[in-house]
Amino acid sequence: SLFDVLVIDECAQSIEPQCWIAIQHAKKLVMAGDHKQLDPTVKSVEAGEQGLSQSIFERVMQFKGPKTSTMLVEQYRMNEAIM
């Protein structure tokens, strides 16, 4: 492996093949994102029908469920008054 830890931010918006290239070279994987928000952008209808419209993040959440996830408790991106 090349990487001790691989962090894929907004993983829920990435198509699965993009992620696998890096994942195979990492000892540990951390995926960040929200599979209930935006789906991966797939312009080809055929590719979407073949499964590329589902992200690896969503697939892991369906397969492994909540026991593999952690909800963040601290908001770092948004001003406190807006939250």
N, C-alpha and C positions, 0 to 999 in steps of 0.2 A: 504493500500500500504506500501511496505517496502522502496521504493526509492522515493525521491523527483524528481530526474531527472535521466533518463537512457540514456546513450550515447552509440550507437552502431556504432563503427568505421568500415569502409569497409563493410557497411551494404548491399551494392549491390552484395557482394560475399557470403552472408550468405543465407542459405536456410530458407524459411519462418518459418517452425515449430521451429527452434532454437530460433528465435527472439520472438515468441509469449510467450514462457515460462517466459522470463524476463519482457516483456511488460505488462503482466497482473498484475505485482506488482509495477508499476511505475505510478506516477502522471503525469509526462511529459516525452515525448520521443524526442530525437534528433538523427536523422540518418545522418551519414556522409558517403560519398562515391560517386562513379560516375557510374551510371547505363549504361553508354555508353562504359565502359571499360570491365572488366572481369565479366563473369557470375558466378553464384554459381557452385561449383564443385559437380556434381551429376554423380556418376559412373553407376547407374542403368538406362538403356534406358527406361524401363517401368516407373520408378519414374519420369524421365524427361518428358515423354509423359503425365503423370498424373498432371503435373503442378509444380513439385518441381524445375524445372530448371529456374523458374522465382522467383526473390527475392522479398521480401516485399517492398524493396526500389523501384524497378521497377514498381511494382503494384501500389504503391502510386503515383508515377510520372505519370503513365498512367491515373489513376482515377482522381487525383486532379490537375495534371499539374503544370506548372511553378509557379503558385501563392503560392504553398506550399514550394518552394525551394528558396535557396539563394546561389548565386555563390560567392565563396571565392575570395577576391581581394588581399590577401596577401599570398605569397608563403613562407612556413616555412621549407619545407623539402629539397629544392634543392638549391645548391649554385648559387648565382646570376650570375656568369659567364656562367653557364650551361643553365640557363633559357633563 
